[in-house]
Amino acid sequence: MTKTCLNYAGIRTSVELAGIEAEYYGVSESEIEGERHIMGWIASDAEKAFRVRVENGPLEDFLRKVLFLDGVIAQHTIKLSKEPSTVIFDHVMTSHKTKRSFKFSPLDTTDDDAVLDSFTSADPGSREIIVKVCSVENPIAYNWTSSPFTSRPEIMKIHETLAKGKINHHITYGEETSAFASENSVQFKAKAHLVTFVFKYRPLATLRRMGVIPQPGPVARTKRPRERKLSCIQVKEEGPPAAAIGNTLNEREKFLMLELESLRNENDQLRAENRRVRKKLKKSHNPSADLPDDVMDLS
């Protein structure tokens, strides 16, 4: 059965590419510093936008949901309600009226040794989408007085020796488009960590090479129907399975035996007719009738 989301305690999280939930593989659960982590692998697709969907049923507490992309916080939200809800993370606000969507892109590598000590080169294998879910108390909405927008540059280049064989894609942002930013923020008191969902991403071919996704099986070849003329009957071969081939050969053999028997019978009839004709000619033939009048028959 295809699995397209990670679940915990009524909280459902998935990654969508082009509006379709990505399948995840190799799911595992662990406790890290007393916090529950649920991890799965997904196949990334270069230059395709993606979004993260987080859904929950009725709650006993208010929830704070925080999205991290490749280790950098990208978005967070708190719903001032305990009713079932759905949150979509698909962009980052760059100003009051503009946003940039999330997308996967080919990794930009370099042979410049100066980037070996850079922050982004520290762990090129940690490319992942993380959603942290925590319960909070006493959430209060208020109008923010300073801009919450910060510059979000493209992820820096990674040295090719660190990236080789580990990662081929990373997360970048699309072109800037129009959007509307809420002027409300929420003040809250943290209560408890509930769960952290982790989606590690790699290209499909890389996941297969790593053994995370099984290699595709051999493609079954289908034989094209062909026709062969056998005597005056056309036999159509459809490429049947082995059991059916034996039956087909038996039918052909029966047909050929019948045809051979028919030819033999016809030959016997011709021979019999030939013998009858010869006997009739022999009885009616008079040799003296063929001699001239001046020749004496001495027989």
C-alpha positions in Angstrom: 0.0 0.0 0.0 1.3 3.5 -0.9 2.3 5.6 2.1 2.2 9.4 1.6 2.2 10.9 5.0 3.7 10.6 8.5 1.2 10.3 11.4 1.3 10.7 15.1 -1.5 11.2 17.7 -3.9 12.5 15.1 -1.4 14.8 13.4 -0.8 14.1 9.7 2.1 15.6 7.8 2.8 15.2 4.1 4.9 16.8 1.3 3.1 17.6 -2.0 4.8 18.0 -5.4 2.5 19.5 -8.1 -0.5 18.9 -5.9 0.2 15.2 -5.4 1.4 13.8 -2.0 4.9 12.3 -2.4 5.3 8.7 -1.4 7.7 8.1 1.5 10.0 5.2 2.2 12.0 3.7 5.0 10.0 5.2 7.9 11.6 5.0 11.3 10.8 6.3 14.8 13.3 7.3 17.5 13.7 9.3 20.7 16.3 12.1 20.5 17.0 13.9 23.8 13.6 12.8 25.0 11.7 14.0 21.9 9.9 11.8 19.5 11.1 11.9 15.9 9.4 10.2 12.9 11.5 10.1 9.7 10.9 9.0 6.1 12.6 9.4 2.7 10.9 11.1 -0.3 12.0 11.5 -3.9 12.7 15.1 -4.9 12.2 16.5 -8.4 14.4 19.3 -9.6 12.8 22.6 -10.4 9.4 21.5 -9.0 7.6 23.5 -6.4 6.5 21.7 -3.3 4.4 22.4 -0.2 4.1 20.9 3.3 0.6 20.0 4.6 0.0 19.5 8.3 -3.5 18.4 9.5 -4.8 17.6 12.9 -8.1 16.5 14.5 -9.7 17.9 17.6 -7.1 19.0 20.2 -6.7 19.2 23.9 -4.1 21.9 23.6 -3.2 24.7 21.2 -0.5 23.7 18.7 2.5 25.5 17.3 3.8 24.1 14.0 7.3 25.1 12.8 8.8 24.4 9.4 12.5 24.0 8.9 14.1 23.7 5.4 17.6 22.4 5.3 18.2 23.4 8.9 16.8 27.0 8.5 13.4 28.0 10.0 11.1 29.0 7.1 7.6 29.4 8.7 5.7 28.8 11.8 2.1 29.2 12.9 -0.2 28.9 15.9 -3.9 28.3 15.5 -6.1 30.0 18.1 -8.5 27.2 18.1 -8.6 23.5 19.2 -10.8 22.5 16.3 -9.6 20.3 13.4 -7.4 22.4 11.1 -5.1 22.2 8.1 -1.9 24.3 7.6 -0.2 24.7 4.3 3.5 25.7 4.2 4.4 26.6 0.6 6.2 30.0 0.6 8.2 32.5 2.6 7.1 36.1 2.9 9.8 38.5 1.7 7.8 41.7 2.4 4.3 42.8 3.3 3.2 42.2 -0.3 5.6 39.6 -1.8 6.4 36.0 -1.3 8.6 33.2 -2.8 7.5 29.6 -3.2 9.6 26.6 -2.1 11.1 24.4 -4.7 13.8 21.7 -5.2 16.8 22.6 -7.4 20.0 20.9 -8.5 22.8 21.3 -6.1 25.2 24.1 -6.9 28.7 22.7 -6.2 32.1 24.3 -6.4 35.8 23.3 -6.3 36.7 26.4 -4.3 38.3 25.2 -1.1 37.3 28.5 0.6 33.8 27.1 1.1 35.0 24.0 3.0 34.7 25.8 6.3 31.4 27.5 5.4 28.2 26.8 7.4 26.4 25.1 4.5 29.3 22.8 3.8 29.3 21.4 7.3 26.9 18.6 6.7 25.7 18.3 3.1 23.9 15.1 3.9 21.4 16.8 6.3 19.1 18.1 3.5 15.7 17.6 4.9 12.2 19.1 5.6 11.3 19.2 9.2 8.0 20.0 10.9 8.2 20.4 14.7 4.9 20.3 16.6 4.6 21.6 20.2 1.7 22.4 22.5 1.5 25.9 23.9 -0.5 27.7 26.6 -2.3 31.0 26.7 -1.8 32.1 23.0 -2.7 35.8 22.6 -2.9 37.6 19.2 -1.4 41.0 18.8 -0.3 43.4 16.1 3.4 43.3 15.5 5.2 46.7 15.6 8.4 45.7 13.7 8.7 43.8 10.4 9.0 40.0 10.8 10.5 39.7 7.3 14.2 38.8 7.0 16.3 38.3 3.9 16.4 34.7 2.9 19.3 34.2 0.4 19.7 31.2 -1.7 21.5 28.3 -0.1 25.3 28.7 -0.6 27.4 26.5 -2.8 28.7 23.3 -1.4 32.2 21.9 -2.1 32.0 19.1 -4.6 34.1 16.7 -2.4 31.4 16.9 0.3 28.5 16.6 -2.0 29.7 13.8 -4.2 27.6 10.7 -3.7 25.6 12.2 -0.9 23.1 14.8 -2.2 22.1 16.1 -5.6 19.3 18.5 -4.8 18.7 21.3 -2.3 15.8 23.7 -1.5 15.7 27.1 -3.1 12.9 29.7 -3.7 10.9 30.6 -6.8 10.4 34.0 -8.3 8.9 36.7 -6.1 5.1 37.0 -6.5 2.4 39.1 -5.0 1.0 38.1 -1.6 -0.7 39.5 1.5 0.9 39.3 4.9 -1.2 39.3 8.1 -0.4 42.0 10.6 -1.1 39.7 13.5 1.3 37.7 15.6 0.8 35.4 18.6 2.3 35.5 22.0 2.4 32.2 23.8 3.9 30.1 26.5 5.6 26.8 25.4 4.2 23.7 27.1 5.6 20.5 25.6 7.2 19.0 22.5 4.9 16.5 20.8 6.6 15.2 17.7 9.1 16.1 15.0 8.4 14.9 11.5 11.5 14.6 9.2 11.4 14.2 5.5 14.8 13.4 4.0 14.9 14.0 0.3 17.0 12.7 -2.6 16.5 12.2 -6.3 14.7 9.0 -7.2 17.8 7.4 -8.8 19.9 8.2 -5.7 17.3 6.6 -3.4 17.4 3.4 -5.5 21.2 3.4 -5.5 21.1 3.7 -1.7 18.6 0.8 -1.4 15.9 3.0 0.1 13.6 2.3 -2.8 13.7 -1.1 -4.5 15.0 -1.2 -8.1 12.3 -1.6 -10.7 11.7 -5.1 -11.9 12.3 -6.2 -15.5 9.7 -4.9 -18.0 7.7 -7.8 -19.4 7.8 -7.9 -23.2 4.5 -8.3 -25.0 4.6 -10.1 -28.3 2.8 -8.5 -31.2 0.1 -10.7 -32.8 1.2 -12.1 -36.1 -0.5 -14.3 -38.7 0.8 -17.3 -40.5 -0.9 -19.1 -43.4 -1.1 -22.8 -42.8 -2.7 -24.6 -45.8 -5.9 -22.8 -46.4 -6.5 -21.9 -42.7 -5.0 -18.8 -41.0 -3.6 -19.4 -37.5 -3.2 -16.3 -35.3 -0.4 -16.5 -32.7 -0.9 -14.2 -29.7 2.2 -15.3 -27.8 0.4 -17.4 -25.2 2.0 -18.8 -22.0 3.8 -22.1 -22.0 0.7 -24.2 -21.1 -1.3 -22.7 -23.9 1.6 -23.3 -26.4 1.4 -27.0 -25.8 -2.3 -27.0 -26.5 -1.8 -25.0 -29.7 0.9 -27.4 -31.0 -1.5 -30.3 -30.3 -4.2 -28.6 -32.3 -1.8 -28.0 -35.2 -0.7 -31.6 -35.1 -4.2 -32.9 -35.2 -5.0 -30.6 -38.2 -1.9 -31.8 -40.1 -2.7 -35.4 -39.4 -6.3 -34.9 -40.7 -5.0 -33.2 -43.8 -2.4 -35.9 -44.4 -5.1 -38.6 -44.0 -7.3 -36.7 -46.5 -4.5 -36.6 -49.0 -3.9 -40.3 -48.6 -7.6 -41.2 -49.1 -7.7 -39.0 -52.2 -4.5 -40.7 -53.5 -6.0 -44.2 -52.8 -9.2 -43.2 -54.7 -7.2 -42.0 -57.7 -5.2 -45.2 -57.7 -8.3 -47.4 -57.5 -9.9 -45.4 -60.3 -6.8 -45.8 -62.4 -6.9 -49.6 -61.9 -10.6 -49.8 -62.9 -9.9 -47.8 -66.1 -7.0 -50.1 -67.1 -9.0 -53.2 -66.5 -11.9 -51.8 -68.6 -9.5 -50.9 -71.4 -7.9 -54.3 -71.4 -11.2 -56.1 -71.6 -12.6 -54.0 -74.5 -9.4 -54.0 -76.5 -9.2 -56.4 -79.6 -5.6 -56.5 -81.1 -6.7 -57.9 -84.5 -8.9 -54.9 -85.1 -5.8 -52.7 -85.2 -4.1 -54.8 -88.0 -4.6 -53.9 -91.8 -6.6 -56.3 -94.1 -3.5 -57.6 -96.0 -1.7 -58.8 -92.9 -2.4 -62.3 -91.6 -2.8 -62.7 -88.0 -0.6 -65.6 -87.0 -1.2 -65.5 -83.3 
